[in-house]
Amino acid sequence: MLNVLKNKDNDFLSVSLEGRLDTTTAPQLEKELNESIEGVTSLTLDMNKLDYISSAGLRVLLSAQKKMNAQGSMRVINVGETIMEIFEVTGFSDILTIE
Amino acid sequence: MQFVFSVPNLINALLISGGIGVCTLCFLQISSSRHLKKEVRMYFQVFFLLILSYISLHLARQIMDGLPGGAVRTALYITTFLEMTAAGFMAHIMSLLVIAVSRLNKKLTARMVVLTYTLLLIHIAFLVIGWPFDLIYYFDADNVYHRGTYYLLSNIGPILMLVFDAVVLLSNSKKISKKVKIAFGNYIIAPIIAILLQSFSPKIQYIIFVTVGASVYMFSVIIENQNAEYEKQKIESSRIDTELTMASAIQADMLPNIFPAFPDRAEFDVYASMNPAKEVGGDFYDFFLVDDDHLCMVMADVSGKGVPAALFMMASKIILANNAMIGKTPAQILTDTNAAICSNNREEMFVTVWLGILEISTGRLTAANAGHEYPVIMNESGEFELLKDKHGFVIGGMDGVKYKEYELKLTPGSKMFLYTDGVPEATNENKELFGTERMLAALNKNTKASPEEMLNNVRHSVDEFVKDAEQFDDLTMLGLEYKGKSEILEG
């Protein structure tokens, strides 16, 4: 299960993720992001409470990163050890801005 | 008790008791029918309960009518009020049903629902206002029912609701099947006929007869309609099942799956297996001889699952193999495959790939990794461990990525184990992950194992760990044993 907490302030969008981002929940995040990403110049993804991310979840992140490359910037914050390992193995750590 | 044995009274008694019986049966049937849409089922349940209470209230009023006493008088007023309110609710539920079968868009549906509630409130408001002033109905000194001067007020709400139903049905008539239209039409016209009949023979309660009749007919049509839809879906889903089974077989046939794969090659032994979690999966392995001295091995995992992943997997596998067969190095193969996939990838799918080419005569292994799991390799002291190799970005993720390759030297007896994330991410009932530690432990239990035994050891260990939890990801593995040039060949 995945909880998506959105906080939009003009051009700033911050999204907190809680739970598992996998095949079943990735479409939910994709939908939420698509709804709010219009006109956003700064997107922050908070992964503090994210337990797991699968390749389907990575696909959504990649898609968001590509969109934000065109219209602003994207940061990924509070990445835990498990998720960081997945980012490193898949090479996502090279294309995401992780803080 | 004023009940007199007369023909009209007997007919009324039959209509009322028959109506109660039929409506109860319908209620029971609708409650146990599983193929109906939840919404429609609920509306019908409420609808039949309302008819039941309407008839019962009507019956109660008929029985009490003309009996003396203050308490009876109060009961008569309450019963009549409830009876007329129930009639309004019935019309309201019918409007909701009409909206449900018309399949309007969300916004329009919301507006229409608000409109029907408004009409219902208007109806109730008339009844409430009319009560203290005896506007709609009243009981004379003998407690006998009479229509009030403004009796028609009680008909305005239900009639408006019927008009509403007719308008919604007519404006969406293309979306509704003919039979359903007839059923609703029946329901709208029936009360008018009843009122006409009633004016000829006022003593018989035609309204109960037509209401029950029209409702039961509509009910049977809608049930039949929904059953037909359900059957259609069942046929469709069994067609999809057959196609998925075939797709799964085609996919399995694409991978080399006859072992021993190279019976005439004594220098190495390779074994691989794939168990998709769904009928088709996004994992794949591959191995083939590029030439007499070079064995190419691939382990890959497509993002996502099911049919989309399987389609993407087929394309990736073919592009990788084509690039490998013309003698490119692993880094070149990955770079060119990425370029080919990125040129046409609007769905933004990607695939993680580990690809290695073994020079059989020397044991030199050149490999490149595009975001795939760390391979497992047997170290010099004969133990399996993770090889933390250089990682590039996943294939299909970004255009123009360049991959780097690295070299290893395999000596006779060296072994390798490749896998997808389905192995370390196998999850047990407590939501714990199998992890690479357990995987290495399973491999190290028997370091003398052949590639086939290596895979069996890992699978058993995963099965034991996962136990009753459902396999969620594909389990795909490949084992290699390098034996080197055999002595016979050397001699």
Interface residues (C-beta under 8 A of the other chain):
Chain A: T23 A26 S54 S55 A56 L58 R59 L62 S63 K66 E88 V89 T90 G91 F92 D94 I95
Chain B: D301 V302 S303 G304 K305 E348 M349 F350 T352 A370 G371 H372 E373 Y374 H391 G392 F393 V394 G397 M398 D421 E425 D473
